Amino acid sequence: MKTLEQVRASLKPYPIEVEFPDIRRWKEGTDGVDYVHSFDSGVAGPHVMIMALTHGNEVSGAITVDAFLERELRPRRGRLTLAFGNVEAYHRFDPQNIDATRYLDEDMNRVWLPARLDGELDSIEVRRARQLRPVVDTVDLLLDIHSMHEEAPPVMMCGAQRKGIDFAATLGVPQTVVVDAGHPNGRRLRDYEGFNDPSSARNALLIETGQHFSRRSRQVALDTAARFLVTTGTVSREDVLEFINTQAPQPQRFLEVTNPVVADSMDFTFVDDFRGLEVIERAGTVIARDGDTDIVTPHDNCVLVQPSLRHLGVGVTVVRLAKILDVTPAHLSF
């Protein structure tokens, strides 16, 4: 059976096109939590948070939060929190092993369950989530900035609730929005507590900006985060105009995940060089093989969301299969 190292060695390497900011200058936070900076406007409004580095090698978020802190961006209403997540993994990034520091002990984007955070099991990522939790518990609107293993167009993961669809539509970027319930092996920050409760006014979005180390991902992250702050009324457009893409956004399309595909073996392979958002016209089309088992599309016009083997393992989601939705979002006002 293949090892993960053998699988990774067979995959195309991506160049590192961006500079990793030295975030150590932001270690001392404003409220006693390292790498977390909160600013209160003194004017009534929501508590808005941008989170970077939920995964330690996803640098576009770090670039964005670093740029906003360097710019001394401050809210015109409500409270703004700019935070770096898994900083220990980020500090250990190795350009010779670019996938190794997604996390150190376990995926920090799978631990956001109260029972897990209140439990006795320990890890570097759980300890950091526990540090962040008191801040997160006060957040009304969250943008969690991620990036992808493969070069593909950006996607917004809006969760499974209607309010997430509406939030993504109000933001207007990126072009593709994915409605999904998360992962079977743990809970994401995006789905923590009120963010995923349809009766709560709290809301969250997770942006996948593109391939981890591309210049394009950096621009997507800066643009999306700036628009997020304008949309929530935290800042004016003039405050962040330097970060906003001058090209008009494309009309959005909405996808709903119907089937997460989880590997049962290390002998999982795709039948083609899929990168993401490919549309497979006919149901029953073989897209991958897991050992001797064919993985087929469950419906016509099946869209592949984030296919990748770079973190292949038994029980790991390697692609999500989605259908195209016909929805008319009801725009929110914050």
C-alpha positions as CSV (number, residue, x, y, z in Angstrom):
1,M,0.0,0.0,0.0
2,K,1.3,3.5,-0.9
3,T,2.4,5.9,1.8
4,L,1.4,9.6,1.9
5,E,4.9,10.5,1.1
6,Q,4.8,8.4,-2.0
7,V,1.5,9.9,-3.0
8,R,2.8,13.5,-2.6
9,A,6.0,12.7,-4.5
10,S,3.8,11.7,-7.5
11,L,2.0,15.0,-7.6
12,K,2.9,18.2,-9.3
13,P,4.7,20.7,-7.0
14,Y,3.6,24.3,-6.9
15,P,6.0,27.2,-6.8
16,I,5.9,29.6,-3.8
17,E,5.0,32.9,-5.5
18,V,4.4,35.0,-2.4
19,E,6.4,36.1,0.6
20,F,5.4,34.8,4.0
21,P,5.0,37.8,6.4
22,D,6.9,37.8,9.7
23,I,3.9,37.8,12.0
24,R,5.9,37.7,15.2
25,R,5.6,41.5,15.5
26,W,1.9,40.9,16.1
27,K,2.3,38.4,18.9
28,E,1.2,40.6,21.7
29,G,-2.5,40.8,21.4
30,T,-4.8,43.6,22.6
31,D,-6.8,41.6,25.0
32,G,-4.4,39.0,26.5
33,V,-4.5,36.5,23.6
34,D,-1.4,36.2,21.5
35,Y,-1.8,37.1,17.9
36,V,-5.4,38.4,18.3
37,H,-6.0,42.1,17.9
38,S,-9.4,43.7,18.6
39,F,-10.5,47.3,18.1
40,D,-13.7,48.8,19.3
41,S,-15.1,51.9,17.5
42,G,-17.2,53.1,20.4
43,V,-20.2,53.1,18.0
44,A,-22.9,50.4,18.1
45,G,-22.4,47.7,15.5
46,P,-21.5,44.0,15.2
47,H,-18.4,42.3,16.3
48,V,-16.7,41.3,13.0
49,M,-13.7,38.9,12.9
50,I,-11.2,37.9,10.2
51,M,-9.4,34.7,11.0
52,A,-6.1,33.7,9.2
53,L,-4.1,30.6,9.5
54,T,-6.7,28.1,10.7
55,H,-4.3,26.0,8.7
56,G,-0.6,26.8,9.2
57,N,0.4,26.7,5.5
58,E,-2.4,28.7,4.1
59,V,-0.5,32.0,3.8
60,S,-3.0,34.2,1.9
61,G,-5.0,34.8,5.1
62,A,-1.8,35.7,7.0
63,I,-0.8,38.2,4.2
64,T,-4.3,39.8,4.6
65,V,-4.4,40.1,8.3
66,D,-0.8,41.3,8.3
67,A,-1.6,44.0,5.7
68,F,-4.7,45.2,7.6
69,L,-2.7,45.5,10.9
70,E,0.1,47.3,9.1
71,R,-2.4,49.6,7.6
72,E,-3.8,50.3,11.1
73,L,-7.3,49.6,9.9
74,R,-9.9,50.5,12.4
75,P,-13.7,50.0,12.5
76,R,-16.0,52.9,12.0
77,R,-18.7,51.0,13.9
78,G,-18.8,47.9,16.0
79,R,-15.8,45.9,16.9
80,L,-13.1,44.5,14.6
81,T,-10.9,41.5,15.4
82,L,-8.0,40.5,13.3
83,A,-6.5,37.1,14.3
84,F,-3.9,34.5,13.4
85,G,-4.9,31.0,14.2
86,N,-2.4,28.1,14.2
87,V,0.7,30.2,14.6
88,E,2.8,27.3,15.8
89,A,2.3,25.4,12.5
90,Y,2.9,28.6,10.5
91,H,6.3,29.3,12.3
92,R,7.4,25.7,11.4
93,F,6.6,26.0,7.7
94,D,9.2,24.3,5.5
95,P,9.4,25.2,1.8
96,Q,10.9,21.8,1.2
97,N,7.8,20.1,2.6
98,I,4.9,22.5,1.9
99,D,2.1,20.3,3.1
100,A,3.5,19.2,6.4
101,T,2.4,22.2,8.4
102,R,-1.3,22.3,7.6
103,Y,-1.4,21.4,11.3
104,L,1.0,19.8,13.8
105,D,-1.1,17.4,15.9
106,E,-4.5,17.5,14.3
107,D,-6.6,19.7,12.0
108,M,-7.6,22.8,13.9
109,N,-10.6,23.1,11.6
110,R,-12.2,19.9,13.0
111,V,-12.1,20.7,16.7
112,W,-14.9,23.3,17.1
113,L,-17.3,21.3,19.2
114,P,-18.0,22.4,22.8
115,A,-17.6,18.8,23.9
116,R,-14.2,18.6,22.3
117,L,-13.0,22.0,23.6
118,D,-14.3,21.2,27.1
119,G,-12.9,17.6,27.1
120,E,-9.7,16.2,28.4
121,L,-8.0,15.3,25.1
122,D,-5.2,17.6,24.3
123,S,-3.2,18.7,21.2
124,I,-1.4,21.9,20.0
125,E,-4.5,22.7,17.9
126,V,-7.0,22.2,20.7
127,R,-5.0,24.3,23.1
128,R,-4.9,27.1,20.5
129,A,-8.7,26.8,19.8
130,R,-9.3,27.0,23.6
131,Q,-7.3,30.3,23.7
132,L,-9.3,31.7,20.8
133,R,-12.7,30.5,22.0
134,P,-13.5,33.3,24.4
135,V,-13.0,35.8,21.6
136,V,-14.9,33.7,19.0
137,D,-17.8,33.3,21.4
138,T,-18.4,37.1,21.1
139,V,-18.2,37.3,17.3
140,D,-21.3,38.2,15.3
141,L,-19.9,37.9,11.7
142,L,-16.8,35.9,10.8
143,L,-14.7,35.5,7.7
144,D,-12.3,32.5,7.9
145,I,-9.6,32.7,5.2
146,H,-8.3,29.4,3.7
147,S,-6.6,28.3,0.5
148,M,-6.5,25.1,-1.5
149,H,-4.1,22.2,-2.2
150,E,-4.6,22.6,-6.0
151,E,-4.7,25.6,-8.4
152,A,-8.4,26.2,-8.9
153,P,-10.9,29.1,-8.9
154,P,-11.8,30.4,-5.5
155,V,-14.9,29.2,-3.7
156,M,-16.9,30.5,-0.8
157,M,-18.1,27.8,1.7
158,C,-21.2,29.2,3.2
159,G,-22.4,26.3,5.4
160,A,-25.7,24.5,5.3
161,Q,-28.1,27.2,6.4
162,R,-30.0,29.7,4.2
163,K,-28.5,32.6,6.1
164,G,-25.1,31.5,4.9
165,I,-26.3,31.6,1.2
166,D,-27.7,35.1,1.7
167,F,-24.5,36.3,3.4
168,A,-22.4,35.1,0.5
169,A,-24.7,36.6,-2.0
170,T,-24.6,40.0,-0.2
171,L,-20.8,39.9,-0.3
172,G,-21.0,39.1,-4.0
173,V,-17.6,37.3,-4.3
174,P,-16.3,34.9,-5.4
175,Q,-18.2,33.6,-8.4
176,T,-18.8,30.1,-6.9
177,V,-20.5,29.6,-3.6
178,V,-20.7,26.1,-2.0
179,V,-23.5,25.1,0.3
180,D,-22.2,22.3,2.6
181,A,-22.5,20.8,6.0
182,G,-18.8,20.5,6.7
183,H,-16.8,17.3,7.3
184,P,-17.8,14.0,8.9
185,N,-14.6,13.8,11.0
186,G,-15.1,17.1,13.0
187,R,-16.6,20.6,13.1
188,R,-15.1,23.6,11.4
189,L,-14.9,27.0,12.9
190,R,-17.3,28.2,10.3
191,D,-19.9,25.9,11.8
192,Y,-19.2,26.6,15.5
193,E,-22.3,27.2,17.7
194,G,-24.5,30.1,16.5
195,F,-22.8,30.4,13.1
196,N,-24.6,27.2,12.1
197,D,-27.8,27.9,14.0
198,P,-30.6,29.1,11.7
199,S,-32.3,30.9,14.6
200,S,-29.2,32.9,15.5
201,A,-28.2,36.2,13.9
202,R,-24.5,35.1,14.1
203,N,-23.1,34.2,10.7
204,A,-19.9,33.0,9.1
205,L,-18.2,32.4,5.8
206,L,-15.1,30.4,4.8
207,I,-13.3,31.6,1.7
208,E,-11.0,29.2,-0.2
209,T,-8.9,31.7,-2.1
210,G,-7.1,29.3,-4.5
211,Q,-3.8,27.5,-4.4
212,H,-1.9,28.1,-1.2
213,F,1.1,29.9,-2.5
214,S,-0.1,31.7,-5.7
215,R,-0.2,35.5,-6.2
216,R,-3.8,35.1,-7.4
217,S,-4.8,33.7,-3.9
218,R,-3.2,36.6,-2.2
219,Q,-5.3,39.1,-4.3
220,V,-8.5,37.1,-3.8
221,A,-7.9,37.1,0.0
222,L,-7.3,40.8,0.2
223,D,-10.2,41.6,-2.1
224,T,-12.7,39.3,-0.3
225,A,-11.7,40.5,3.2
226,A,-11.9,44.1,2.2
227,R,-15.4,43.6,0.7
228,F,-16.4,41.6,3.8
229,L,-15.6,44.6,6.0
230,V,-17.4,47.0,3.7
231,T,-20.5,44.8,3.5
232,T,-20.7,44.4,7.2
233,G,-20.4,48.2,7.7
234,T,-17.3,47.9,9.7
235,V,-15.3,50.2,7.4
236,S,-16.0,52.4,4.4
237,R,-15.0,51.4,0.9
238,E,-12.5,54.3,0.9
239,D,-10.7,52.7,3.9
240,V,-9.9,49.5,2.0
241,L,-10.0,50.7,-1.6
242,E,-6.3,49.8,-2.2
243,F,-7.2,46.1,-1.5
244,I,-10.3,45.8,-3.7
245,N,-10.0,44.3,-7.2
246,T,-11.0,46.9,-9.8
247,Q,-12.7,44.3,-12.0
248,A,-16.4,43.9,-11.4
249,P,-17.4,40.6,-9.8
250,Q,-19.0,37.9,-12.0
251,P,-22.5,36.7,-11.4
252,Q,-22.5,34.1,-8.7
253,R,-23.5,30.4,-9.0
254,F,-24.5,28.2,-6.1
255,L,-23.6,24.6,-5.6
256,E,-24.8,22.2,-2.9
257,V,-22.6,19.3,-1.8
258,T,-24.5,16.0,-2.1
259,N,-21.8,13.5,-1.4
260,P,-18.5,13.9,0.4
261,V,-16.1,11.2,-0.9
262,V,-14.0,9.7,1.9
263,A,-11.0,7.5,1.1
264,D,-11.2,4.0,2.5
265,S,-7.6,3.1,1.5
266,M,-4.3,4.6,0.4
267,D,-4.9,3.2,-3.0
268,F,-7.2,6.0,-4.0
269,T,-6.6,7.6,-7.5
270,F,-8.6,9.9,-9.7
271,V,-9.1,8.9,-13.3
272,D,-8.1,12.4,-14.6
273,D,-6.1,15.4,-13.4
274,F,-9.0,17.0,-11.7
275,R,-8.3,20.4,-10.0
276,G,-11.8,21.6,-9.0
277,L,-15.2,22.7,-10.4
278,E,-15.1,20.3,-13.3
279,V,-18.7,19.4,-14.3
280,I,-19.3,15.7,-15.1
281,E,-22.3,15.5,-17.4
282,R,-23.7,12.1,-16.7
283,A,-24.6,10.2,-13.5
284,G,-22.7,7.0,-13.1
285,T,-19.4,8.3,-14.6
286,V,-16.3,6.9,-12.9
287,I,-14.2,9.7,-11.5
288,A,-11.9,7.7,-9.2
289,R,-11.0,4.3,-7.8
290,D,-10.5,3.4,-4.2
291,G,-8.6,0.1,-4.4
292,D,-11.0,-2.1,-6.4
293,T,-14.0,0.2,-5.9
294,D,-15.2,2.6,-8.6
295,I,-16.3,6.0,-7.4
296,V,-19.0,7.3,-9.6
297,T,-21.0,10.5,-10.0
298,P,-24.4,10.3,-8.2
299,H,-26.3,12.6,-10.5
300,D,-26.1,14.4,-13.8
301,N,-24.0,17.7,-14.0
302,C,-22.0,16.7,-11.0
303,V,-19.5,19.3,-9.9
304,L,-16.2,18.3,-8.3
305,V,-15.3,20.5,-5.3
306,Q,-11.7,20.5,-4.2
307,P,-10.4,17.2,-5.4
308,S,-6.9,16.5,-4.0
309,L,-4.8,13.6,-2.8
310,R,-2.1,15.8,-1.0
311,H,-3.5,14.8,2.4
312,L,-4.8,11.3,1.5
313,G,-5.5,9.0,4.4
314,V,-8.1,6.5,5.4
315,G,-11.2,8.5,6.5
316,V,-10.0,11.7,4.8
317,T,-12.3,13.6,2.4
318,V,-10.6,13.7,-1.0
319,V,-13.4,15.4,-3.0
320,R,-16.9,16.7,-2.5
321,L,-19.6,16.1,-5.2
322,A,-22.1,18.9,-5.7
323,K,-25.2,19.8,-7.7
324,I,-25.9,23.2,-9.2
325,L,-28.7,25.1,-7.4
326,D,-31.3,27.4,-8.8
327,V,-31.6,29.9,-5.9
328,T,-32.5,33.5,-5.6
329,P,-30.8,34.6,-2.3
330,A,-32.5,37.2,-0.1
331,H,-29.9,39.9,0.5
332,L,-29.2,40.7,4.1
333,S,-28.4,44.0,5.6
334,F,-26.2,44.2,8.6
